C-alpha cells in the first residue's frame, strides 16, 4: 500500500508540474484546470488513506515499552 501512495504522490507532483509548463506555454485553459483538479483529487486520496482512523495506529513505528525495573 505504501508503494501505491508513493506513486500517487509522484504522479500528483508530475501533474502539477505538467499543468504549470502547459500554462507557461499558453496551452488550453480547460486542460490546465483539469490537470490541477486531478492532482488535487490524487492528493486528497493520499491524505485520506494515510491518516489513521479512530482506534487505528499510524504507520509510524511505535516506541517499545520500557522494561519493568527490578529495583524496588
C-alpha positions as CSV (number, residue, x, y, z in Angstrom):
1,X,0.0,0.0,0.0
2,X,2.9,2.4,0.7
3,X,4.1,1.9,-2.8
4,X,0.8,2.9,-4.3
5,X,0.6,6.0,-2.1
6,X,4.2,6.9,-3.1
7,X,3.3,6.6,-6.8
8,X,0.2,8.7,-6.3
9,X,2.2,11.5,-4.7
10,X,4.8,11.4,-7.5
11,X,2.0,11.4,-10.1
12,X,0.3,14.3,-8.4
13,X,3.5,16.3,-8.4
14,X,4.1,15.5,-12.1
15,X,0.6,16.5,-13.0
16,X,1.0,19.9,-11.3
17,X,4.4,20.3,-13.0
18,X,2.9,19.5,-16.4
19,X,0.0,21.9,-15.8
20,X,2.5,24.6,-14.9
21,X,4.5,24.0,-18.0
22,X,1.4,23.9,-20.1
23,X,0.2,27.2,-18.6
24,X,3.6,28.9,-19.3
25,X,3.4,27.6,-22.9
26,X,-0.1,29.0,-23.4
27,X,-1.9,25.8,-23.6
28,X,-5.7,25.3,-23.4
29,X,-7.0,26.6,-20.1
30,X,-9.6,23.7,-19.7
31,X,-6.8,21.1,-19.9
32,X,-4.7,23.0,-17.3
33,X,-7.6,23.3,-14.9
34,X,-8.5,19.6,-15.3
35,X,-4.9,18.7,-14.6
36,X,-4.8,20.7,-11.4
37,X,-8.1,19.3,-10.3
38,X,-6.8,15.7,-10.9
39,X,-3.7,16.5,-8.9
40,X,-5.8,17.8,-6.0
41,X,-8.0,14.7,-6.1
42,X,-5.0,12.4,-6.0
43,X,-3.5,14.4,-3.1
44,X,-6.8,14.2,-1.2
45,X,-6.9,10.4,-1.8
46,X,-3.4,10.1,-0.4
47,X,-4.4,12.1,2.6
48,X,-7.5,10.0,3.2
49,X,-5.6,6.8,3.1
50,X,-2.5,8.0,5.1
51,X,-4.4,9.5,8.0
52,X,-5.3,6.8,10.6
53,X,-8.9,6.5,11.6
54,X,-10.2,6.3,15.2
55,X,-8.8,3.4,17.1
56,X,-6.1,2.7,14.4
57,X,-2.4,3.1,14.9
58,X,-0.5,5.2,12.4
59,X,2.2,3.9,10.1
60,X,5.0,5.4,12.2
61,X,6.8,2.9,14.4
62,X,5.5,2.9,17.9
63,X,8.1,3.1,20.8
64,X,8.6,-0.1,22.7
65,X,7.5,0.0,26.3
66,X,10.4,0.3,28.8
67,X,11.2,-2.9,30.6
68,X,9.9,-3.1,34.2
69,X,12.5,-2.2,36.7
70,X,13.7,-5.0,39.0
71,X,14.9,-2.5,41.7
72,X,12.1,-2.0,44.1
